[in-house]
């Protein structure tokens, strides 16, 4: 309850964005491989940002 209004750190925000992109990329891999590759590339850039933090 006390963590209800706690702001997320930059790392937490990036991790959520990374998970979202990986899920989208997986879903796209079933139908549109090119778009899936773009999502994976974007997720990879976010992962590199996370690693630098």
C-alpha contacts under 8 A as a table, 3 or more apart, distances in Angstrom:
res1	aa1	res2	aa2	distance
1	X	4	X	5.34
2	X	5	X	7.25
2	X	6	X	7.87
3	X	6	X	5.08
8	X	12	X	5.92
8	X	13	X	6.45
9	X	12	X	5.20
9	X	13	X	6.36
10	X	13	X	5.16
10	X	14	X	6.22
11	X	14	X	5.11
11	X	15	X	6.10
11	X	50	X	6.09
11	X	53	X	7.06
12	X	15	X	5.06
12	X	16	X	6.27
13	X	16	X	5.25
13	X	17	X	6.26
14	X	17	X	5.01
14	X	18	X	6.03
14	X	46	X	6.55
14	X	47	X	7.88
14	X	49	X	7.92
14	X	50	X	6.62
15	X	18	X	4.99
15	X	19	X	6.23
15	X	47	X	7.82
15	X	50	X	7.29
16	X	19	X	5.19
16	X	20	X	6.21
17	X	20	X	5.09
17	X	21	X	6.18
17	X	43	X	7.97
17	X	46	X	7.81
18	X	21	X	5.18
18	X	22	X	6.16
18	X	43	X	5.35
18	X	46	X	6.23
18	X	47	X	6.78
19	X	22	X	5.15
19	X	23	X	6.21
20	X	23	X	5.23
20	X	24	X	6.27
21	X	24	X	5.05
21	X	25	X	6.02
21	X	39	X	6.09
21	X	40	X	7.19
21	X	42	X	7.55
21	X	43	X	5.74
22	X	25	X	5.02
22	X	26	X	6.15
22	X	39	X	7.14
22	X	40	X	6.49
22	X	43	X	6.43
23	X	26	X	5.14
23	X	27	X	6.32
24	X	27	X	5.15
24	X	28	X	6.13
24	X	36	X	7.60
24	X	39	X	7.18
25	X	28	X	5.06
25	X	29	X	6.04
25	X	35	X	7.54
25	X	36	X	4.50
25	X	37	X	7.12
25	X	38	X	7.96
25	X	39	X	5.20
25	X	40	X	5.96
26	X	29	X	5.11
26	X	30	X	7.16
26	X	36	X	6.88
27	X	30	X	5.85
27	X	31	X	7.60
27	X	36	X	7.83
28	X	31	X	5.39
28	X	32	X	5.30
28	X	33	X	6.55
28	X	35	X	6.61
28	X	36	X	5.00
29	X	32	X	5.66
29	X	33	X	4.95
29	X	35	X	7.80
29	X	36	X	5.14
29	X	37	X	7.92
30	X	33	X	7.19
32	X	35	X	5.62
32	X	36	X	6.25
33	X	36	X	4.93
33	X	37	X	6.20
34	X	37	X	5.18
34	X	38	X	6.47
35	X	38	X	5.06
35	X	39	X	6.37
36	X	39	X	5.14
36	X	40	X	6.25
37	X	40	X	5.03
37	X	41	X	6.17
38	X	41	X	5.10
38	X	42	X	6.27
39	X	42	X	5.05
39	X	43	X	6.09
40	X	43	X	4.99
40	X	44	X	6.07
41	X	44	X	5.00
41	X	45	X	6.43
42	X	45	X	5.19
42	X	46	X	6.52
43	X	46	X	5.12
43	X	47	X	6.16
44	X	47	X	4.95
44	X	48	X	6.31
45	X	48	X	5.20
45	X	49	X	6.50
46	X	49	X	5.03
46	X	50	X	6.29
47	X	50	X	5.01
47	X	51	X	6.26
48	X	51	X	5.04
48	X	52	X	6.36
49	X	52	X	5.22
49	X	53	X	6.63
50	X	53	X	5.35
